[in-house]
Amino acid sequence: MHEPAVPAPRPPHRTVLVVVEEAVIRELLAVHFRFAGFFPMLAASSAEARRLAGEVRPDVVLVDPDVPATADTGFAAEAVPPLPLVLVSAQAVAGCNAVLRLRKPFSPRELVGEVVRLLRRDPQRLRAGPIVIDAERHLITVNRQGRATPIELAPVELKLLQCLMARPDHAIERQHILSSVWGKGSEVDVRTVDQNIKRLRRCLEEAGAGDVIRTVRGVGYRFSSAP
């Protein structure tokens, strides 16, 4: 008599890259993420994390940047598109465009819950600095001092803003903007980029966003997430 075949377990829906130097904490987080249905990839250093992220793109990266071995989070921002970065730190970390920051000490269960909620967010929503884009509803808002101001943008201006906000605090070349917004092989030249950026800046500044689009001489433009 043959035993009934045991169905193979369903593969996890999400992959999380855990970058923590301390082995005990790393393994503890792995247990909690597995229980929540994640496949955890574990790295004890930023160099190892960069290698793993290059082999299998994770859905989210969790980093403890408080020690030198794991302080370099650049690999997340350099990925195309950038990897969602979650920082767990006892102190403020400058220069990191994290989508979520959690303070130590933390509960592993609460941390996993925050990551689950993060990944449940609508992928059509994009947030950087004071601006939130809901692409599906074509709704753009500037949030300052608890007040949300809606902005009306033309389709090209919206694409420009999405292109810059996809990699905040990074210089984006004019040619990359051109191909992303108007398509490769377009006959539009870079002067059109400059003209549309000028109009976009004016709209954002009138809505109270401030000087969030900065010119990078000889390169292109950068969206600044800092106030």
URMOLIN-V812161 format. One record per helix or strand of 3 or more residues. SS is the DSSP state (@ for helix, = for strand). FROM is the first residue (numbers start at 1). TO is the last residue. If there is no record, write none. Layout:
SS:FROM:TO ; SS:FROM:TO
This chain:
=:14:19 ; @:23:35 ; =:38:43 ; @:46:55 ; =:60:63 ; @:68:70 ; @:74:78 ; =:85:89 ; =:100:103 ; @:108:119 ; =:125:128 ; =:131:134 ; =:139:144 ; =:147:151 ; @:155:165 ; =:171:173 ; @:174:182 ; @:190:206 ; =:213:216 ; =:220:223
